[in-house]
Amino acid sequence: MGFTRYWVRPAELEAERFSAFSKACQEACQEYRDSIFSPRFTDDEVAFDGWPDCEPFVIERVSSNAWRENRKRENGIFEFCKTQRLPYDVAVAKCLKLLKTHFPEVEVPEPS
């Protein structure tokens, strides 16, 4: 089945903090530039691709998953990225840690 990272976040993240989060991710991902592709670090999105057979990692300031009933949770919007522990997983983990730092209300469970 593969390895998946999960998080639960508000449907909308505050713009100023998201901008700071995006910049922090961009800086943190410099050391992983050989394992991420098509990086996008903007005021509205943090996203990059892993290897060809893996899902892209995407965190939007305003979640496009908010309208999906199967993604709604009592405490926010459920999101995930199947990384299969390929090299870009380290960058995904780093960005999720930064997400939690900038948005303490986000839940990022430890992988089991």
C-alpha positions as semicolon CSV with decimal commas, in nm:
position;residue;x (nm);y (nm);z (nm)
1;M;0,000;0,000;0,000
2;G;0,286;0,242;0,069
3;F;0,372;0,509;0,319
4;T;0,141;0,807;0,364
5;R;0,170;1,131;0,561
6;Y;-0,151;1,281;0,700
7;W;-0,259;1,613;0,848
8;V;-0,579;1,793;0,948
9;R;-0,597;2,166;0,893
10;P;-0,846;2,452;0,884
11;A;-1,011;2,511;0,548
12;E;-0,837;2,848;0,526
13;L;-0,498;2,941;0,668
14;E;-0,419;3,301;0,763
15;A;-0,243;3,477;0,474
16;E;0,048;3,642;0,655
17;R;0,144;3,327;0,843
18;F;0,106;3,122;0,525
19;S;0,345;3,351;0,342
20;A;0,602;3,304;0,620
21;F;0,542;2,928;0,611
22;S;0,594;2,918;0,235
23;K;0,923;3,106;0,261
24;A;1,041;2,878;0,541
25;C;0,959;2,571;0,330
26;Q;1,143;2,713;0,033
27;E;1,453;2,768;0,244
28;A;1,426;2,427;0,412
29;C;1,382;2,246;0,081
30;Q;1,702;2,386;-0,068
31;E;1,894;2,092;0,073
32;Y;1,646;1,850;-0,088
33;R;1,647;2,008;-0,434
34;D;1,776;1,685;-0,589
35;S;1,470;1,492;-0,470
36;I;1,189;1,739;-0,542
37;F;1,060;1,853;-0,878
38;S;0,848;2,146;-0,996
39;P;0,860;2,328;-0,661
40;R;0,607;2,603;-0,602
41;F;0,642;2,821;-0,295
42;T;0,394;3,107;-0,323
43;D;0,167;3,308;-0,095
44;D;-0,115;3,065;-0,184
45;E;0,055;2,728;-0,222
46;V;0,344;2,511;-0,117
47;A;0,380;2,225;-0,360
48;F;0,635;1,997;-0,518
49;D;0,649;1,666;-0,693
50;G;0,838;1,360;-0,583
51;W;0,937;1,077;-0,806
52;P;0,720;0,993;-1,108
53;D;0,506;0,731;-0,934
54;C;0,427;0,940;-0,628
55;E;0,170;1,200;-0,544
56;P;0,261;1,565;-0,539
57;F;0,281;1,728;-0,199
58;V;0,041;2,023;-0,190
59;I;-0,067;2,257;0,086
60;E;-0,293;2,537;-0,029
61;R;-0,367;2,842;0,181
62;V;-0,735;2,785;0,103
63;S;-0,788;2,412;0,077
64;S;-0,951;2,289;-0,243
65;N;-1,054;1,980;-0,044
66;A;-1,285;2,179;0,186
67;W;-1,591;2,108;-0,030
68;R;-1,540;1,730;-0,022
69;E;-1,760;1,570;0,241
70;N;-1,524;1,274;0,282
71;R;-1,241;1,513;0,377
72;K;-1,428;1,708;0,644
73;R;-1,349;1,628;1,004
74;E;-1,478;1,781;1,324
75;N;-1,146;1,960;1,367
76;G;-1,078;2,057;1,004
77;I;-0,996;1,922;0,660
78;F;-0,818;1,588;0,628
79;E;-0,532;1,588;0,377
80;F;-0,256;1,345;0,289
81;C;0,036;1,267;0,061
82;K;0,146;0,915;-0,033
83;T;0,525;0,941;-0,044
84;Q;0,617;0,573;-0,024
85;R;0,917;0,692;0,180
86;L;1,092;0,790;-0,140
87;P;1,360;1,061;-0,116
88;Y;1,115;1,352;-0,127
89;D;0,946;1,221;0,189
90;V;1,214;1,398;0,393
91;A;1,116;1,731;0,237
92;V;0,747;1,655;0,295
93;A;0,816;1,576;0,661
94;K;1,015;1,898;0,700
95;C;0,736;2,108;0,546
96;L;0,475;1,942;0,767
97;K;0,686;2,022;1,072
98;L;0,705;2,383;0,955
99;L;0,329;2,383;0,894
100;K;0,274;2,279;1,255
101;T;0,520;2,546;1,373
102;H;0,345;2,825;1,183
103;F;-0,006;2,691;1,246
104;P;-0,021;2,517;1,586
105;E;-0,389;2,440;1,526
106;V;-0,292;2,197;1,248
107;E;-0,271;1,833;1,351
108;V;0,022;1,639;1,209
109;P;0,031;1,292;1,362
110;E;0,358;1,106;1,384
111;P;0,379;0,829;1,126
112;S;0,321;0,486;1,271
